[in-house]
Each structure stands twice: as C-alpha cells, then as structure tokens.
Amino acid sequence: MLEILKAAFYGIVQGLTEFLPVSSSGHLAILKNIFGLDFDDAILFTLILHLGSLVAVFIVYRKEIKELVFCFIVLLLKFCTGKFKYKKLSPGEKFVIMIFLATLPLVAGALISGQIESLADNTKLIGGFLMINSVILFLSDRIPNGDLTEKTATPKNALFVGVCQIIAVVPGISRSGATITGGLLCGFNRQFAVKFSFIMSIPAILGSSVFKIADYAASDSQFTFLMFMMCVIGFAFAFVSGIIAIVAINIIARKKNFTYFAIYCFIAGLLALIFG
C-alpha cells in the first residue's frame, strides 16, 4: 500500500512540476535525496511518469497538434516537389518548422546528459539552481507584452527559445519557465509563448523517453505486478495533474503571476541549501 501511495505522490509531483515553472527534475531529485523516497525499477517508473505528462499535452492541445500533423505532411509534399518557399508557407506550416528548430539544440543537451544527471545527487546544488530559476521567473513577469504569434514569429526566435530549453536540462531550472521566458524575450504574445513551450515539450519528452527505454532494455530489472500497479497509478496521477497544471499556467501567464512561483522556488531552493 505504501508503494502505491508513493507512486501516486510522485505522479502528482511530476504532473504539476513538469508544466508549472518550478522544475520537475529538481523536485523529484530533492524528494529522493532528502526524504529517501526511492523505488525499485526507477528507470521504468520515471519513463511512465513522463509519458503521463506527455499525454496531458496531447489532450489539452489536441486540436493544435492535429493541425500541425497535417501541416507537417503538407510540408513534406512541398519539399519533395520543389514547391517549398518559406515566405509562402501557412502559419501552421511555419509553426512546424519553428518546433523543429527549437528542438535542434536538444541534440547538444543529449551529449552532456550523463554529466547533467550526476548533478541530481547534489541537493545543495539543486537548491542553488532553484534560486536561479526564481530570478528567471521574477524577470519574466516584467517583460513587456509582445504580439508575435505563429503568423509573425521567425525561425531565429524559435532557435533562441530552443537554446533556452537547453538550460533547463539542469535539475532545478524549469523547462517551461525557461522556454516561456525565452519566448517573451523574443516578443511572443504571452498565450502563444505558453502554447509554443508546451507543444515543443512533445519532442523533448519523447526524446528523453527513448533514452530511458534504451536504459531499461539494458537493465536486468524484472517487471512485477507491484511495479505494474505503481506504473498505472503514477501514470494516471501524472496525467490528471498535468492537465490541471497546463490549464492553470495558461491563466497564470496571461495575468503575469509568475512572481508567486519565483517566491516559492526561492524558498524551496533556500531550504535545499540549508538541509541538503
């Protein structure tokens, strides 16, 4: 029963912190390091939690994702037939290219993933990064409103947001916080900055999942019924809490209320520095 409750708790933490700008990796690492909340077969369980978050994005942005898939197919046809001209592309087709460009910097992040993962064992260091995340969030609320959307944003803007995403591979720095702030710095409309951040999380989470699947396949873990139940519970709670977080952050971003998260991250980081 304790393991099932633990799975539900981790699912809630993953779903909320994946999309709220407070760093899911930082929170999960701190919980593990300080409170000893560990579990067997962590690779598989972590993979399932991330998939729960991923499905939440698909559900909330199902209409936009369906349109992007169609635009992607059209782009391929235009490219193969020699009719590809960027200036004549539709906003949806440009959005697809922007997502692709924003994902490219993650290749560099993957090369140093091993070194980055080792940082998760240092609670004090994570606390310091959470405090840096606090500063990022505090500044994001003070960025003037922009008006760029998929109709007017440029490939250069997308690449800049992608570079911001690399910073978030460090535990304690929020991926959503870094990418939304990056979008705002480019002049994105706040609602578009949030949408772009969450949709570009799809290839990021999928890429991370591929690595975890490879790690799991290489391990000698045995899949038990208890682990099956933990995965089901963890997935369900990550999925539901992920949807709640996505809906909430869309409202919060429009009202420029990231300062509350900045205060929270500062306090959490300070506590991690003191007790880590």
N, C-alpha and C positions, 0 to 999 in steps of 0.2 A: 504493500500500500504506500509505503514511504517513497519508493522509486517512482510510482505513478504520480504522486503529488509533486515530486521533484521534476518530473517530465513536464507537467502542466505549468509549473512555475517558470521553468526555462523557456517554454513555448511563449508564455506571456511576455517575458523579458525580451526574447528575440523579436517577436512581432511588433512590440511597441518601439523598441530602441533601434530597429532596422530603419524605421521611417521617421520617427521623431529625431530631431538633430542632436542626439546625446551619445551616439556610438554604441552599437550593439556588441561589437567585439570587445570594447573596453569594459562594458558592464559584465559580460559573461566571464571575462578573464578575472576581473576583480572578485566576483562571486566565488569562482573556483579557488582563487589564491587565498582569500581571507576566510571564507566560511567553509571551505572544503566541500563545496557542492560538486562532487565529481560523479561520474557514472561509467559503467562498462561500455565498451564499444563506442567511444566518444566520436569517432570519425563518422560512423553511420548516423548517429543521432543528430550531430551538427548538420549533416547534409539534409536530413529530413526537415529540420527546423528552417533551414534556408529555403527549401522548396515550398514550405508553408507560406513563407513571406512572399515568394515569387508568385504563387497562385493568387495571393491577395492583390498584387499589382494587375494581374490579368483580369481579375473580376472587376475591379474599380475602373480600369481603363480599357475594358473590352471593346468598346466602340472605336476608340482611337487606334488600338492595336490591330483590329480587323482592317481598318482603312490603311494602316501602314503596311500590312502584309500585301494588300492589293497593290499599293504604290510600289512596293519592292519588286513585285512581279513585272509591273509596267516598266520600271527602271531597267530591269534585266533585258526586256524585249527591246527597249530603245537602245541600250548599249550594244546588243548583239546585231542590231540592224543599222547601226551607224547614225541613229537619229538622236543621240544624246547631246543636248545643249543645255548647260546649267541654267542659263537665263530664261529658258522657255519651260522649265520644269514647274509643275504644280507645287503649292505649298506642302502638300503631303509627301511628294517625292523629294523635295528639299529636306524635309524633316527626317526622312530615312537616311539621307546622306549625312545629316548632322549627327544622328545617333551613331552611325558607323565611325565618323571622325572622332567623336567623343570617346569611343571605345578603344581606339588605337593606342592611346597612352598606357592602357592597362597591360599591354604586352611588356612594356618596360617594368611595370609593377610586378608582373609574374616572375621576372628574372631574379628579383630580390625577395620573393615571398618567404623563402626559408629563413633569411636573416630577420625579416619582419616578425615572423611567428615567434621567434625566440624572445621578442620583447614582451610577449603576453605573460611571461613568468615574473616580470618585474612590476609589482603593484605600484611602487612609488613612481616609476617612470610613466605608467599609465595615468596616474594622478596628475602628473605634470602636463601630459598631453590633453587631458580633460580640461585643464585650466586654459590651455591654448585654444581649445575648442570653444571655451566660454568667451574668449576675446573675439573669435571669428563670428560667433552668433550675436554678440553685443554690437559689433560693427555692421552686421547685415541689416539690422533694423534702421540704421542711419544712412543707408544708401538711398539716394533719391529714386523715386519711381521711374521705371523705364517704360518703353512702349513697344519693344521688339517682340515679335511672335515668330512662328514658323514661316510667315509670309515675308518678314523683313530681316530676320537674323541671318548671319553669314556663316560660312564654313569656319572662318577664323574664330568666331565666337564659340562654336561647338568644340573646336580643338582646345580652346582655353579652358572651358568647363571640364573637358576630359583630363587636362593636366591637373586641375583642382581635385579630380577624383583620385589621382594617384596619392595625394597627400593623405587621403582617408584610409589607405591600407594600413596605416599606423594605428594600433589599438588605442582608443581614446579620442581620435579625431572622427567626427561623424561624416559618413559619406553623403548623406542627404544635406547636412548642414554646409559642407564644403562645396558641393555642386550647386545648391540653390544660391549660396552667396556668390559663387563664381558667375552664375547666370545673371544675378542682379548687377554685378560689377560690369558685365557686358552691356547692360541696358535692357535686359529682358523684362517684360511685363511680369509682375510677381506670380500671377497664376500660371503663366507659361513656364517660368523658372521652376516651379514645383512640378508641373507635368513633365517637363523635359528631364528633370532629375530622376523622377520615379520610373519613367519609361526607359531611360538609359541604364537603370539598375538591372533590367532584364538580362542583357548580355553579361553584365558584371557578375550577377548571381549565378547565371548558367555556367560561365567560365570557371568560377570558384567551385561549383558543384562537380564539374568534370574532373578537376584535380582531386577532389575528395573521393569521387568514385574510384579513381585510379589508386589512391592510397588505401581505400577499403579493400579493393580487389587484391592488393599486395599483402594485406594483413592476414593473420591466421584466426580472425575472430569467428566465433560461432553465433549464428543467429538464433536466439532463444525466443520462447513465447513471451517472456517478460520484456525483452527488447522490442518485440513486435508491438506490444501494448504501449510501451513508452513512446515508440515512434508515432503510433496513431494519435495518442493524446498530445504529444508535443506538436505534431503537425496541425492538429485541429486548433489548438490554442494559439499557435503562431499565425495561422491563417486568419482567425477571427480578430485577434488583437492587431494584426497587420492592417486589416481593413479599417478598423477603428482609428488607427494611427494615421493612415493616409487621408481619410476624410477630415480628421482633426487638423492635420498640418496644412491642408488647403485653406481652411478657415483661418487658422492662426497666422499664416504667411500674409494673407490679404490685410490683416489687421496690425501687422508689424509687432507681433508679440513674442518674438524670439528671445527677447530680453529675459523672460521668465526661465527659459531653458538655459540661458547663459548663467544666470544666478545658480540654477541647480547644478550645472556642470562644474562651476567654480567650487561650490560647497562639496560636491562628491569628490572632485579632484583633491581638495584640501584634506578631506578625511582619509583618502587613499594615501596621501603623502604622510599623514600622521600615524596611521595604523598599519600601513602596508609593510 
